[in-house]
Amino acid sequence: MEKSVLLEYVPIYTPCRDNTPVESLTNLWASCYTTDLSILSSETGQEAVVTLVKTSSPTGRSQTVKQLKRVLQLNCERAGIQTNTLFSYIPNVVNLSDAQRIATAATRLYTQVLDFYEQQSPSPSSFVLMPSLGIQAIAQLLEELEPSLQELRLQHFAAKDPRAIGFLSTQFHFTTQFLLSRLTPTEQLLLSPYFRFLEEQVCIPWKRVCQAAAGYTVQSPSLALVRQMLPYSHDIAVAVFQRALEINPHYQSRRGTLSDPGIMTSSIRDMQMFQGYLWLSILEGSTTSIEEELVPLCMMVYPTVGVSWDLAHQGVQLLLEEIQARIQSEYLEILLPYAQAMQFSFAELLQKDV
């Protein structure tokens, strides 16, 4: 993401006061898409706060949305072209008609997100009373997006080449980059969480994690573990990526070096995806989702983009070390069987060098 984006993710962990475990996790999930507003007053002064209030007003949001809708389809198609170029070394991973359908579906989903964003205008007092601002009514947003997302999954996740999921997530990433580049830093600050939310729905099972909480009481240790760690998913992913970069400063994949901004973003998203499957497994009481969903997905995607199993295995080890360093000691016994299953799965891939 461009350095001009004044964006910092602020996890918020609070004692459970929600009516149900599902609501509890959903609200914590929503806290992952929160921007720090204090950075404005501390770095750029009162003028930036005034700009933020103006940009976030109904009129300001309407202008932002109108501007992006004029170029939305063009940028979705442009993202498709760039993704095709990136994946050109994979014969027929997505054919022309599939690529056109993805661009159409992406246009529809981004349009829905923009429409939703336009409706969510906080009161000016919010910027004074609250140190941060997040996506309002995240469950409602997901409900509105779900039919289009499900259609996209049915069309493309079951494509002849399963690596199409990598194509799909990359195209959404490029679309977000292109759209944000047309906005002011303040507009980027306000819209980035919404676009990141959309990108993550393509490959991270956050909704399933929240739904899996339905089988637990609020006092359940397994639920408490996930409640503790979920809001910090982005921080954990960033920390893991930074450690991997320090260890492998000259690593080169087909897409470039680890320090490349695009690879940095996709690597951080991958580490969040791994966490999503880890928490899902714990709440489901089974390692099936790791073994039958996450591992096959990595087997399909990583070799095509030149990510070695040595680096993938190292990433898993660093992730689990970071989680264990942050988790409360009483939850380690719950975590370890699932962490070990994930580590073993990727150790096997490294040994076999599939």
N, C-alpha and C positions, 0 to 999 in steps of 0.2 A: 504494500500500500504506500502511496506517496507520503513523504515526510510532512507535507502540509496538512495532513489529516490530524486534527486535534482529538485523538481518540485514545482512551485508555479503558480497558475492561475492568470493572470493579465488582468482584464477587461479594455477595452479601449473604452471610450465614446467620440465621436467627433461630431461636428455639421454635419448635413446631407449634403454631397456633392455628393451623388450617383444619378444616373439618374432616378431611380424609387424607390417607397417605398419598393418594394420587394427586390431590390438590397441593399437598405439601411439596412433592417433588416437582410438580409443574411450576409452582411459584419460584422454587429455587432454580429450575431450568431457565425461567425467564430472567433471573438475575444475572445470567451469563451474558446477556445482551444489554449491558448497562454501560453508559458513557459517563465519564467523570467530568462534571461541569466545573469543578473547582479549578481545573487547569486553565480555564478562561480568565477568571479573575486574577489568578496568581501570575499568569504569564503575559496576558495581553490587555488587562485592565477593563474598566467599566464599559468602554466602547464595544468590546467584543460581546459582553453580556447583552447589551442593547441590540446588537446585530443578531444574536441568538434568539432573543425574544421575537424580533421582527421576522426572522426566517422561519421560526416555528409557529407563527400565527397562521390562522386559516388562509389568509391571503398569501403569506410567504410559502406555505406548503403547496398551495394551488399553483403558484408560479413555478416552483421546482418541478412538480409533477408534469405540468404542461410542457416545460422545456424538455424533459426526458422522454415523454411520450412521442414527441416529434421525431426523435432519432432512435426510438427503442427497437423497432424492427430491423433497421439498418445495422445497429450495433449487435443485435443477436445474430444476424447473418454474418457480420464481420467476425464475430467470435467463432462462429462455425468454420469459417475459412481458415482462421489462425489455428484452430484445433486440428483441422484436417491436415494442415501443413506439419504440425507437431507430430501427428500420428501417422505421417505418410509412410514410415518404414514398416507399418503393420498392414499387410495387404487386406483390403476390403473390411477393415474393422467396422466401419460404418459406411454404407453405400450412400449415393447421392440423395435418394428418396428419404432414407433414414435421417440424414443430416438436415434436410429441409423440414422434416417433421419435428426434429429436436428444436430447430430454430423457431418454428411456429409455437411449439409448446412452451419454450422459454419466454417468448414474447407474451404469451397469455399469462404465465405465472408472474413475470415482472410487472405486468399491467395490474394484476390483482394486488401485488404488494404495494405498488404505488397508490392505488385507489385506497387501500387500507391506511397507508401512511398519511394520506391527505385528510382522512377522517379523524386522525389521532392528534389533536392539537391541545397540548397542556396549557393551563392558565399561566399568565405571566408570573404569578406569585410562585409557581413551581420552581422557577430558576433561582429564587431567593431562598425559599424554604428547604429545598432539596439539594444535596451536594452531587446528586447524580440523576440521570434520566434514562429510562429503559423503554423497551417495547411495551406499550400498554395492551392489555387484553390478548396476551400471546396465545392462549387457548382458542380464542375466537379467530385469530389469524390463521392458525393451523387448520381449524375447521373449514375455513374458506378456501385454503389452498389444497386440502387433502384430495378432493375429487380430481383436480388437474394433476397433482403429484402421482396419484394412483394410476391414472391413465398413462402418464409418462413411464412409470415403472413397468406396466403391462406391455407397453410397446417396445421398450428399449432394454430393460433388464433381462428380458428373455430373448434377446437378439441372438442370431446364429453365433456370433462371437461374443462371449460373455465379457470380454474386455471392454465392451461398449460402455460399461459403467464408468470406466476411467475417462473415456471420451466425453461422456455426459457431464461428469463433475468438472472436468477441465473447461468445457464450453461455458458452463455457468460461471466459473471463476473468471474467465476472460470477459464475459458479458458485464459482470460486476465492475471489473477494472475499467472497462471502456466507459461505462455510464458514470462512475464516480469521477473520472478524469474531466468530465464536462461541468463539474459542480465547483462551487466555492468551498473552502475548508469548512465553513459552518454547515453548509448543506451536506457535505460529506459526513461530518460528525453526526448529524441527525439521521441520515439514511443508512449509513454503514451497518448498524446492527440489524436492520431489516433485511438487507441484502445478504449479510452473513448468515442470518437465520435461514433464508431460502437455500443458499448453497449447502448448508449442513443437512438439510432435509433429504438431499439426494443420496448421501452416503453414511450418515450417522444415525443410529436407531434411538435418538433421544425420546421420541414419542413412546416407543416400546418400553424403554426403561421406566418412564412414568406410569405406563399402564400396568407394568409388572408389579408395581407397589400395591396394587389392589388386593393382593393376597396376604398382606401384612397388617399388623396393628401399628399404631403410631409409635409404640414403645419397642418395636422389634429391633434387635441389634443390627441385623442385616440392613434394614431400612435406614437406621441411624448412620451406619457406615457410608451408605450412598449419599445420604443427606449432607454429611460432613464434607464429602469430596466433590460432589457434582458442581457446586458453584466455582470451584477452582480449576475446572478442566482446562481453560485457556491458559492460565498461569502455569499449570503443570506442563502443558504441551510446549509452551515457550521455553521453559527451563530445560526440558529434555532436548529441544532443538539446539539451544545454545551450547549445551554440553556436547552434543554430537558434532557440532561445528568446530568446537575447540579441539576435539579428538581427531577430526577428519577435515582439516582446513583446505585440503587440495582435492577433495573427492569430486569426481566428475561423473555425472550420469548423461544420458542422451539429451536431457533438457538443459544441462549446464551444471554449474557448481552449486554447492549447498548455500552459498552466500547470495545466489541470485534471488531477487525479491519474489519471483513467481514460485521458485522451488521452496523458499522459506515458507511461504503461505501454505502451499500444498502439504509440506512436511508437518507443519503445526496442525493442520486439519487432520492429517493421518493420525497423529498422536491423540487427538481428541476422539477420533473414530475408535482407536484401540481402547480408550477409556470407556467409551459408550458400550462396547461389546463386553468389557470386563464387568461393568456395573449391571448390565443386562443378565449376564451369566449368574452373578451372585443372587439377584432377585428371582431369577428363574430356578435357582438351585441346580443348575446343570451347565456343563461346559459345551453343550451342543452348538450354541450360537458362535462360539469361538472356533470350534473345530469344523463346523459345516458351513459357516457363512464368512467369517473374517479370514480364516486361513485360505480357503479357495479363492476368495477375492484377491488377496495379495499374490497368490500363485498366478493369477491371470494377469494382473496389472504390473507388478514390479519388474518382471523380466523384460516387458515391452518398453519400459522407460529407463532401463539400465540401472535399476536399484539392485545392488547385490544382496544376497541372503546374509552375508556377513554384516552389512550395514543394517538390514532389517532386524536381525537378531540382536545386534548391539542396541538398536533403538528400543526394542522391547525390554532389554535389561535395564537400560537407563530409565525408562518409564516406570518400571516396577520399583526401582530404587528410589525414585523421586516420590512415588506414592507412599512407599513404606516410611520414608523420612517425614512425611506430613501426617500420616494417619495416627489416630489415637491408639495406644498400645492394646487396649482391650478389644480392638477390632481386628488385630493381626491374624488371630486364629481363623476368623471368617474369611479374610482376604486370601491367605496363603494357598489353599488348594486351587483356587481359580487362577491366581497369579502363576503358580507353578505349571498349571495346564497350558497357559498361554506361552510361557517360556519354553516348555518342552516341545510344543508344536513348532515353534520357530527354530529351535535347536535341531529338530528332525529335518526341517527344510534345509538348514545350513549343512547338515551332515550328508544329505542326499544330493544337495546342490541341484534341485529340480529345475 
